[in-house]
Amino acid sequence: MAAAHNPESTADVPEEPVPAMQQLLDNPFLLLFVGVAMPTVLYIVWGVMEIVGIPVAK
């Protein structure tokens, strides 16, 4: 009688590499940095666009 295949057994399953995007999203400090840096950059760009859009006084 053949032994039943146990799906929980990882001895015969090759370990797959972790995808790069998952490694990035698993890093809480990187997520914190992106969550602070992105709004900062966007608000700075928005502010510069607003300042450039002000008409020059004569």
C-alpha positions in Angstrom: 0.0 0.0 0.0 1.4 3.4 -1.0 1.8 6.1 1.5 -0.8 8.9 1.3 0.6 12.2 0.2 0.5 14.7 3.0 0.0 18.3 1.6 1.4 19.7 4.9 4.7 18.0 4.3 7.2 20.5 3.0 10.1 18.1 2.7 9.5 17.4 -1.0 8.3 20.9 -1.9 11.0 23.3 -3.1 10.9 26.6 -1.3 9.9 29.4 -3.6 11.7 32.8 -3.4 9.7 35.6 -1.9 8.7 38.1 -4.5 10.4 41.5 -4.4 7.1 43.4 -4.0 6.1 41.3 -1.0 9.5 41.9 0.6 8.9 45.7 0.2 5.4 45.6 1.5 6.4 43.4 4.5 8.7 46.1 5.8 6.8 48.3 8.2 9.6 51.0 8.3 9.6 51.3 4.5 5.8 51.7 4.6 6.1 54.4 7.2 8.7 56.2 5.2 6.7 56.0 2.0 3.5 57.1 3.9 5.3 60.2 5.2 7.5 61.0 2.2 4.8 60.7 -0.5 2.4 63.3 0.9 5.3 65.6 1.8 6.6 65.6 -1.8 3.1 66.0 -3.2 2.3 68.9 -1.0 5.6 70.6 -1.8 5.0 70.2 -5.5 1.5 71.4 -5.1 2.7 74.5 -3.2 5.4 75.3 -5.8 2.7 75.1 -8.5 0.5 77.4 -6.6 3.3 79.9 -6.1 4.3 79.8 -9.7 0.6 80.4 -10.7 0.4 83.7 -8.7 0.4 86.6 -11.2 3.2 89.1 -11.1 2.2 92.5 -9.6 2.8 95.6 -11.7 
